[in-house]
Amino acid sequence: MKIKMEIEVEATPKEVRDTMGLPDVQAVQERIIAKFEKRATDILSDYDPTKILSIFLPEGFRLTESMQKMVMDSIPKILKSPAKKVDKS
């Protein structure tokens, strides 16, 4: 004979830890995360984000980037040049 039971309990994680006798590790987790964040920001503060990203970008994206720069640099020159009239005859 098989019996299937389902029990639903509404409790916060802290209440479950207290009921089961588990230690509260929230303070330890917060200290570990704070140390990790400090180390990550210390390491990354010396690096240029574009250099970091260029490591992961394939060469094709870098070529696209140079094309975009070339186009963007030429826009002010185009805007400064006098407009040419188009003959509609």
N, C-alpha and C positions, 0 to 999 in steps of 0.2 A: 504494500500500500504506500503510495506517494502522497505527500501533503506539500502543497506549495503555499507559502505565506509571503506577503509583501507588506513591509512596514515603512511608512514614510515619516521622517522626523524633520522638523524644521528647527535648525540650530545654526548658530554662527560658527565659524571655524574655531574661535576661542572657546565656545561652549563645548564643542566636541573634544578639543584637546584637554580641557579641564575634566570632562567626564571620563575620558579614557586614560587620564594620568600622563598625558604626553607633555613634554616641556614646551614652553612658549619660546620660539626661536625668532620671533619678529625682530627683536633688538639686534640679534646677531646678524640676521639677514640685512638689516638696514646698514649696519657698520660695514659689512662685506660689499654691499652695493656702493656705498659712499667711497670706499677705498678704490673699487674698480673704476668708478666715474672719475676720481681724481687722477689715477694712473693714466686712463685713456685720454683725458684732456691734457695732461702734462706731455704725453707722447705726441699727440696730434697738434699741440700748439706750435711745435717747431717745423711743421710741414705745411707746404703750400697745397691747398685742396686740388688745384688743377694738376699738380704733379702727381698726386696720389691717384686721381682719376685717370690720368694718362697711362698709368701702369695697366689698368684694366681695360682700356679702350683699344679695340683693334686699330690697325693702321688706317683702315678705310674711314673711320670716324675722324681721325686726326686730319685726313685730307679734306673731308667735308668741312671741318672746322676752319681750315685755311681758306677754302673757297668762300665760306660765309664771311670771313674777315675781309677778304678781297672785295666782295660785293658791298659790304657795309662801308668800307673805306672809300669806295667809288661813289656812293650815293651823294655825299656833300658836293663832290665835283660836278656831278650831273645836275644837281639842283642849282648850282651857281652859274652854269653855262646858259647863254641866252636861248630861248625857245625858238625853234625853227618853224616857219609857217609852212603848212602843207597845202599844195595847190590842189583844189578839188575839181578841176575842170576835166 
